[in-house]
Amino acid sequence: QVGLVESGGGLVQPGGSLRLSCAASGIIFSRYYMAWYRQAPGKPRELVAEVSTGGSTAYADSVKGRFAASRDNAKNTLHLQMSSLKPEDTAVYYCHTKTFLHGELWGQGTQVTVSS
């Protein structure tokens, strides 16, 4: 079965950390660019981080220096290590890729809430 499944979200205090994971199935994971997006209530979905097939990364300005994306091709898994979290990081976080056979894939999302 083809799909992406995120995990690791939750409630964290400002300044805290969380690690999100995205498990891919049914695709040759190592061949595809992967990305993390997020969507806060009432706002459009925005790109947070990108990881190339070779592991190179790029980040939105709002998370640079605080978030680190990585991939484990042996485990078909994408990660997002989030540190120094702020209330404005509160959103549903989604894993995304574009494939040759199956088009765009999105996970179901995982909720991250930063609040004291």
Stockholm file with secondary structure:
# STOCKHOLM 1.0

chainA/1-116         QVGLVESGGGLVQPGGSLRLSCAASGIIFSRYYMAWYRQAPGKPRELVAEVSTGGSTAYADSVKGRFAASRDNAKNTLHLQMSSLKPEDTAVYYCHTKTFLHGELWGQGTQVTVSS
#=GR chainA/1-116 SS CCEEEEECCEEECTTCCEEEEEEEESSCGGGSCEEEEEECTTSCCEEEEEECTTSCEEECTTTTTTEEEEEETTTTEEEEEECSCCGGGCEEEEEEEEETTTEEEECCCEEEEECC
#=GC SS_cons         CCEEEEECCEEECTTCCEEEEEEEESSCGGGSCEEEEEECTTSCCEEEEEECTTSCEEECTTTTTTEEEEEETTTTEEEEEECSCCGGGCEEEEEEEEETTTEEEECCCEEEEECC
//
